[in-house]
Amino acid sequence: MLNHQTMSNAMKASISKVLEQMFFLPVNIGHAAQAEKETESKNVICAELGFKGDIAGSFLLALPAKLAHRAAADFMGVDAATVTSEHIYGTIKEMANILAGNTLSLYNPDKAFDLELPKLKDHVKAKQFFAKATGVVSINARTPGGGITFSLFLNQAPK
Amino acid sequence: MAYNVLIVDDSSPMRAVIKKTIKASGFNVGRFHEASNGKQALDILKDRWLDIVLTDYNMPEMNGLDLLIRIKSDDNIKDIPIVIITTEGSRQRIDAFLEQGACAYIKKPFSPEQIKTKLNRILGEPDVKSSNDEQCDEGLDF
Protein backbone atom coordinates (compact mmCIF):
# COMPACT_ATOMS: atom_id res chain seq x y z
CA MET A 1 0.00 0.00 0.00
CA LEU A 2 1.30 3.41 -0.95
CA ASN A 3 2.40 5.82 1.75
CA HIS A 4 1.47 9.08 0.03
CA GLN A 5 3.51 11.36 2.25
CA THR A 6 6.69 9.27 1.96
CA MET A 7 6.26 9.03 -1.81
CA SER A 8 5.59 12.76 -2.11
CA ASN A 9 8.75 13.52 -0.13
CA ALA A 10 10.78 11.08 -2.24
CA MET A 11 9.53 12.65 -5.47
CA LYS A 12 10.33 16.17 -4.25
CA ALA A 13 13.81 15.18 -3.11
CA SER A 14 14.47 13.44 -6.42
CA ILE A 15 13.37 16.39 -8.52
CA SER A 16 15.68 18.73 -6.62
CA LYS A 17 18.69 16.41 -6.64
CA VAL A 18 18.40 15.08 -10.19
CA LEU A 19 17.59 18.36 -11.92
CA GLU A 20 20.24 20.31 -10.07
CA GLN A 21 23.02 17.71 -10.21
CA MET A 22 22.62 16.35 -13.72
CA PHE A 23 20.67 19.00 -15.61
CA PHE A 24 22.01 22.12 -13.86
CA LEU A 25 18.49 23.41 -13.23
CA PRO A 26 17.79 25.12 -9.90
CA VAL A 27 14.36 24.00 -8.70
CA ASN A 28 11.59 25.47 -6.58
CA ILE A 29 9.04 22.86 -5.55
CA GLY A 30 5.35 23.62 -5.29
CA HIS A 31 4.59 26.36 -7.78
CA ALA A 32 1.57 24.42 -8.88
CA ALA A 33 -0.47 26.99 -10.72
CA GLN A 34 2.35 28.20 -12.94
CA ALA A 35 3.76 24.76 -13.68
CA GLU A 36 0.36 23.31 -14.49
CA LYS A 37 -0.45 26.22 -16.77
CA GLU A 38 2.75 25.67 -18.71
CA THR A 39 2.34 21.89 -18.96
CA GLU A 40 -1.25 22.36 -20.13
CA SER A 41 -0.03 24.07 -23.27
CA LYS A 42 0.49 22.32 -26.60
CA ASN A 43 4.27 22.49 -26.69
CA VAL A 44 4.82 19.96 -23.96
CA ILE A 45 7.04 16.89 -23.99
CA CYS A 46 5.85 14.00 -21.92
CA ALA A 47 7.63 10.77 -20.93
CA GLU A 48 6.14 7.79 -19.14
CA LEU A 49 7.89 4.99 -17.31
CA GLY A 50 6.24 1.96 -15.71
CA PHE A 51 7.60 0.07 -12.72
CA LYS A 52 6.96 -3.05 -10.67
CA GLY A 53 7.96 -3.93 -7.13
CA ASP A 54 6.23 -3.65 -3.76
CA ILE A 55 3.97 -1.22 -5.54
CA ALA A 56 3.39 -1.02 -9.30
CA GLY A 57 2.43 1.83 -11.56
CA SER A 58 3.87 4.54 -13.77
CA PHE A 59 5.61 7.85 -13.51
CA LEU A 60 4.83 10.67 -15.91
CA LEU A 61 7.10 13.61 -16.55
CA ALA A 62 5.84 16.67 -18.45
CA LEU A 63 7.72 19.85 -19.30
CA PRO A 64 7.55 22.60 -21.92
CA ALA A 65 9.49 21.91 -25.14
CA LYS A 66 11.59 25.04 -24.65
CA LEU A 67 12.76 23.85 -21.25
CA ALA A 68 13.39 20.36 -22.65
CA HIS A 69 15.65 21.89 -25.30
CA ARG A 70 17.63 23.78 -22.68
CA ALA A 71 17.84 20.71 -20.42
CA ALA A 72 19.21 18.60 -23.31
CA ALA A 73 21.91 21.15 -24.10
CA ASP A 74 22.94 21.50 -20.46
CA PHE A 75 22.83 17.76 -19.85
CA MET A 76 25.05 16.95 -22.82
CA GLY A 77 27.25 20.00 -22.40
CA VAL A 78 26.73 21.23 -25.95
CA ASP A 79 25.61 24.46 -27.59
CA ALA A 80 21.80 24.68 -27.73
CA ALA A 81 21.98 25.37 -31.47
CA THR A 82 23.41 21.89 -32.08
CA VAL A 83 20.70 20.02 -30.14
CA THR A 84 18.47 17.79 -32.28
CA SER A 85 14.98 16.44 -31.61
CA GLU A 86 16.55 13.04 -30.97
CA HIS A 87 18.76 14.57 -28.29
CA ILE A 88 15.76 16.27 -26.67
CA TYR A 89 13.58 13.16 -26.62
CA GLY A 90 16.47 11.00 -25.42
CA THR A 91 17.28 13.47 -22.65
CA ILE A 92 13.70 13.68 -21.41
CA LYS A 93 13.36 9.90 -21.37
CA GLU A 94 16.61 9.70 -19.41
CA MET A 95 15.40 12.41 -17.04
CA ALA A 96 12.24 10.37 -16.38
CA ASN A 97 14.34 7.24 -15.89
CA ILE A 98 16.66 8.84 -13.34
CA LEU A 99 13.81 10.57 -11.50
CA ALA A 100 11.81 7.35 -11.26
CA GLY A 101 14.75 5.21 -10.13
CA ASN A 102 15.89 7.77 -7.59
CA THR A 103 12.37 8.22 -6.25
CA LEU A 104 11.80 4.49 -5.77
CA SER A 105 15.22 4.06 -4.13
CA LEU A 106 14.37 6.83 -1.67
CA TYR A 107 10.84 5.53 -1.08
CA ASN A 108 12.06 2.09 -0.01
CA PRO A 109 15.85 1.56 -0.12
CA ASP A 110 15.58 -2.07 0.96
CA LYS A 111 13.38 -3.32 -1.86
CA ALA A 112 14.38 -3.93 -5.47
CA PHE A 113 12.09 -2.76 -8.23
CA ASP A 114 11.95 -3.21 -11.97
CA LEU A 115 11.75 -0.19 -14.23
CA GLU A 116 10.40 -0.43 -17.75
CA LEU A 117 12.07 1.50 -20.53
CA PRO A 118 10.87 5.12 -20.69
CA LYS A 119 8.72 6.11 -23.64
CA LEU A 120 7.35 9.34 -24.99
CA LYS A 121 3.64 9.79 -24.48
CA ASP A 122 1.06 12.02 -26.08
CA HIS A 123 0.45 14.77 -23.56
CA VAL A 124 -3.33 14.93 -23.94
CA LYS A 125 -3.76 11.15 -23.71
CA ALA A 126 -1.49 11.06 -20.68
CA LYS A 127 -3.62 13.65 -18.93
CA GLN A 128 -6.79 11.67 -19.69
CA PHE A 129 -5.15 8.48 -18.46
CA PHE A 130 -4.10 10.11 -15.22
CA ALA A 131 -7.53 11.59 -14.66
CA LYS A 132 -8.89 8.04 -14.35
CA ALA A 133 -6.01 6.61 -12.33
CA THR A 134 -5.97 6.01 -8.61
CA GLY A 135 -3.38 6.87 -6.00
CA VAL A 136 -1.95 9.82 -7.91
CA VAL A 137 0.81 11.90 -6.38
CA SER A 138 1.75 14.91 -8.46
CA ILE A 139 4.63 17.31 -7.84
CA ASN A 140 4.99 20.64 -9.61
CA ALA A 141 8.28 22.43 -9.73
CA ARG A 142 9.51 25.71 -11.12
CA THR A 143 12.88 26.16 -12.83
CA PRO A 144 14.35 29.26 -14.50
CA GLY A 145 13.38 27.76 -17.86
CA GLY A 146 9.80 26.83 -17.01
CA GLY A 147 7.63 24.47 -14.99
CA ILE A 148 7.87 20.69 -14.61
CA THR A 149 5.20 18.24 -13.50
CA PHE A 150 6.26 14.83 -12.17
CA SER A 151 3.39 12.49 -11.37
CA LEU A 152 2.81 8.95 -10.19
CA PHE A 153 -0.16 6.67 -10.58
CA LEU A 154 -0.60 3.15 -9.30
CA ASN A 155 -1.97 0.18 -11.13
CA GLN A 156 -5.32 -0.62 -9.57
CA ALA A 157 -4.43 -4.30 -9.37
CA PRO A 158 -0.65 -4.64 -9.14
CA LYS A 159 0.62 -7.82 -10.80
CA MET B 1 48.79 4.66 -20.57
CA ALA B 2 45.75 5.36 -22.74
CA TYR B 3 42.64 3.40 -21.79
CA ASN B 4 40.07 2.05 -24.22
CA VAL B 5 36.61 2.52 -22.75
CA LEU B 6 33.31 0.90 -23.72
CA ILE B 7 30.16 2.81 -22.73
CA VAL B 8 26.94 0.80 -22.90
CA ASP B 9 23.66 2.71 -22.58
CA ASP B 10 20.52 2.85 -24.70
CA SER B 11 20.39 6.64 -24.23
CA SER B 12 22.72 8.48 -26.61
CA PRO B 13 22.58 11.67 -24.49
CA MET B 14 23.64 9.64 -21.42
CA ARG B 15 26.55 8.11 -23.37
CA ALA B 16 27.59 11.65 -24.30
CA VAL B 17 27.38 12.72 -20.65
CA ILE B 18 29.52 9.80 -19.48
CA LYS B 19 32.11 10.52 -22.18
CA LYS B 20 32.17 14.19 -21.28
CA THR B 21 32.56 13.34 -17.60
CA ILE B 22 35.43 10.91 -18.18
CA LYS B 23 37.21 13.43 -20.39
CA ALA B 24 36.74 16.12 -17.76
CA SER B 25 38.19 13.78 -15.15
CA GLY B 26 41.50 13.92 -16.97
CA PHE B 27 41.83 10.26 -17.89
CA ASN B 28 44.03 9.40 -20.81
CA VAL B 29 41.45 7.74 -23.05
CA GLY B 30 42.74 6.02 -26.16
CA ARG B 31 39.35 5.48 -27.69
CA PHE B 32 35.73 5.49 -26.64
CA HIS B 33 33.52 2.71 -27.98
CA GLU B 34 29.75 2.88 -27.63
CA ALA B 35 26.94 0.32 -27.58
CA SER B 36 23.23 0.80 -26.97
CA ASN B 37 22.58 -2.61 -25.38
CA GLY B 38 24.34 -5.69 -24.07
CA LYS B 39 24.27 -7.57 -27.37
CA GLN B 40 26.02 -4.76 -29.21
CA ALA B 41 28.56 -4.57 -26.39
CA LEU B 42 29.39 -8.27 -26.73
CA ASP B 43 29.90 -7.82 -30.47
CA ILE B 44 32.38 -5.03 -29.79
CA LEU B 45 34.16 -7.07 -27.12
CA LYS B 46 34.65 -9.97 -29.55
CA ASP B 47 37.23 -8.22 -31.64
CA ARG B 48 38.51 -5.21 -29.72
CA TRP B 49 40.61 -4.89 -26.60
CA LEU B 50 38.89 -2.82 -23.94
CA ASP B 51 40.33 -1.73 -20.61
CA ILE B 52 37.02 -1.04 -18.88
CA VAL B 53 33.28 -1.33 -19.53
CA LEU B 54 30.76 1.12 -18.08
CA THR B 55 27.25 -0.17 -18.54
CA ASP B 56 23.72 0.91 -17.77
CA TYR B 57 21.46 -1.69 -16.18
CA ASN B 58 18.05 -1.01 -17.74
CA MET B 59 18.40 -1.52 -21.51
CA PRO B 60 16.49 -3.26 -24.30
CA GLU B 61 17.74 -6.50 -25.91
CA MET B 62 20.17 -7.36 -23.11
CA ASN B 63 20.36 -5.55 -19.78
CA GLY B 64 23.48 -4.70 -17.81
CA LEU B 65 23.24 -7.66 -15.44
CA ASP B 66 22.95 -10.17 -18.28
CA LEU B 67 25.87 -8.47 -20.03
CA LEU B 68 27.91 -8.74 -16.83
CA ILE B 69 27.13 -12.45 -16.51
CA ARG B 70 28.06 -13.10 -20.15
CA ILE B 71 31.37 -11.25 -19.83
CA LYS B 72 32.33 -13.00 -16.60
CA SER B 73 31.62 -16.42 -18.13
CA ASP B 74 33.92 -15.81 -21.11
CA ASP B 75 37.57 -16.63 -20.35
CA ASN B 76 38.78 -14.22 -23.03
CA ILE B 77 37.16 -11.13 -21.53
CA LYS B 78 36.27 -12.02 -17.94
CA ASP B 79 39.05 -9.90 -16.44
CA ILE B 80 37.84 -6.64 -17.94
CA PRO B 81 36.54 -4.44 -15.09
CA ILE B 82 32.81 -3.76 -15.34
CA VAL B 83 31.17 -0.73 -13.76
CA ILE B 84 27.38 -0.65 -13.55
CA ILE B 85 25.78 2.77 -13.87
CA THR B 86 22.22 2.56 -12.64
CA THR B 87 19.24 4.45 -11.29
CA GLU B 88 18.29 1.38 -9.29
CA GLY B 89 20.04 1.70 -5.96
CA SER B 90 18.40 -0.89 -3.73
CA ARG B 91 20.76 -2.98 -1.60
CA GLN B 92 19.28 -6.13 -3.14
CA ARG B 93 20.07 -5.04 -6.70
CA ILE B 94 23.53 -3.70 -5.87
CA ASP B 95 24.42 -6.96 -4.13
CA ALA B 96 23.37 -8.85 -7.25
CA PHE B 97 25.71 -6.73 -9.41
CA LEU B 98 28.65 -7.23 -7.07
CA GLU B 99 28.02 -10.97 -6.60
CA GLN B 100 28.09 -11.43 -10.36
CA GLY B 101 31.49 -9.74 -10.56
CA ALA B 102 30.85 -6.04 -11.14
CA CYS B 103 33.87 -4.06 -10.07
CA ALA B 104 31.84 -1.06 -8.95
CA TYR B 105 28.53 0.67 -9.39
CA ILE B 106 27.69 4.31 -9.86
CA LYS B 107 24.22 5.47 -9.01
CA LYS B 108 22.46 8.05 -11.16
CA PRO B 109 22.42 10.96 -10.57
CA PHE B 110 26.20 11.03 -10.36
CA SER B 111 28.77 13.77 -10.09
CA PRO B 112 31.97 13.96 -12.15
CA GLU B 113 33.91 13.42 -8.92
CA GLN B 114 32.19 10.07 -8.35
CA ILE B 115 33.17 8.86 -11.82
CA LYS B 116 36.72 10.05 -11.34
CA THR B 117 37.07 8.39 -7.93
CA LYS B 118 35.76 5.05 -9.21
CA LEU B 119 37.91 5.02 -12.33
CA ASN B 120 40.99 6.05 -10.37
CA ARG B 121 40.42 3.17 -7.99
CA ILE B 122 39.82 0.60 -10.70
CA LEU B 123 42.35 1.65 -13.31
CA GLY B 124 44.97 2.51 -10.73
CA GLU B 125 46.01 6.00 -11.66
CA PRO B 126 49.27 6.36 -9.73
CA ASP B 127 48.46 9.72 -8.20
CA VAL B 128 45.64 8.32 -6.13
CA LYS B 129 46.21 4.57 -5.85
CA SER B 130 48.36 3.02 -3.18
CA SER B 131 49.70 -0.52 -3.43
CA ASN B 132 47.27 -1.67 -0.75
CA ASP B 133 44.12 -0.44 -2.46
CA GLU B 134 41.48 -2.94 -3.47
CA GLN B 135 40.87 -2.87 -7.20
CA CYS B 136 37.13 -3.29 -6.92
CA ASP B 137 34.37 -2.01 -4.66
CA GLU B 138 33.22 -4.04 -1.75
CA GLY B 139 29.75 -2.65 -2.04
CA LEU B 140 29.82 -0.36 0.95
CA ASP B 141 29.57 3.03 -0.64
CA PHE B 142 25.90 3.76 -1.06
Interface residues (C-beta under 8 A of the other chain):
Chain A: K17 V18 Q21 M22 A72 F75 M76 G77 V78 E86 H87 G90 T91 K93 E94 N97 I98 A100 G101 N102 L104 S105 N108 P109 D110 K111 A112 F113 L115 L117
Chain B: D10 S11 S12 P13 M14 A16 V17 K20 N58 M59 P60 T86 T87 E88 G89 S90 R91 Q92 R93 A96 K107 K108 P109 F110 S111
